[in-house]
Amino acid sequence: MTKQVKSKQRVADHGEVFTAEREVKSMCDLVKTETERIDSRFLEPACGDGNFLAEILSRKLAVVKKKYKKFPMDYEKYSVLAVSSLYGVDILQDNCEACRERLYRMWDKEYKAVCKKEVSEDCRRSVRFILSRNIVCGNALSLMRVDENQQDTEEPIVFSEWAFVTGYQLQRSDYTFARLMQGDDEARDLFGKKKRKKREEQMTLFDDAEPAEKPSDEGEFLKKYVTHYRRVWKNEQ
Ligand SMILES: C[S@@+](CC[C@H](N)C(=O)[O-])C[C@H]1O[C@@H](n2cnc3c(N)ncnc32)[C@H](O)[C@@H]1O
């Protein structure tokens, strides 16, 4: 069994106790259908090294394999979509790095097994890039980035929403949500009333896999990019 505690200090400082595999699986089973939907989005807000994200990725990749293993190009595209649907935030940099590496290795192992000689270095680079954006070192309570001492910086966490628009074109839309957490009057004026009304009428940004026609008013929209999924890293930042 994987160790649930790395050190007493980390437990005391950050409440770092990893969830055992049996509990992870049981909890994922509570939303089984969603974990098996390739594009359903999940955020693990204190992700550690990604116990929940790894289980969900493994379920999603099993579905992609079942559907597309005979068609390497389709397998590649939908496995990228599966990775792009997973988000994590952790306050400790080493956990974020371990989480990204773990998800990347899981994806790459399956990718090699299915696509064999057709594997693409550009695609691999895209998956690494997507993970570098989706697994963020920050404070999940304030949604701000943190420094090396786990203190909030002035920089909000930027989340990238990924969605295929046409064929192989992958759209990335960047948003921040930090102001929603600040609870100041300005934030309430901007989002509060309108947000509640919207929730009754339609699903939120992170529920809806369709590309947003216009940016969601739940967060602050920053920028949109549309690129072939093998080249998303060209918009590096
Ligand atoms: C109880 S562990 C859970 C890890 C993982 N989700 C699991 O179930 O195995 C809590 C994690 O939250 C992180 N953490 C603590 N405070 C946090 C905060 N304010 N924002 C983001 N992550 C935080 C810790 O570094 C630790 O990795």
The ligand as a Gaussian input file, in Angstrom:
#p B3LYP/6-31G(d) Opt

LIG

0 1
 C       -5.399000      15.566000       2.972000
 S       -4.209000      15.868000       1.660000
 C       -5.135000      15.221000       0.310000
 C       -4.325000      14.901000      -0.921000
 C       -5.127000      14.200000      -2.022000
 N       -6.289000      14.955000      -2.413000
 C       -5.573000      12.819000      -1.562000
 O       -6.762000      12.650000      -1.317000
 O       -4.716000      11.932000      -1.478000
 C       -4.355000      17.615000       1.537000
 C       -3.503000      18.288000       0.475000
 O       -3.887000      19.645000       0.421000
 C       -2.760000      20.484000       0.280000
 N       -3.184000      21.767000       0.821000
 C       -3.280000      22.180000       2.114000
 N       -3.787000      23.412000       2.191000
 C       -4.041000      23.806000       0.914000
 C       -4.572000      24.988000       0.328000
 N       -4.959000      26.044000       1.053000
 N       -4.674000      25.045000      -1.017000
 C       -4.274000      24.010000      -1.801000
 N       -3.768000      22.876000      -1.290000
 C       -3.654000      22.767000       0.037000
 C       -1.658000      19.757000       1.013000
 O       -0.392000      20.124000       0.518000
 C       -2.006000      18.299000       0.737000
 O       -1.360000      17.827000      -0.408000

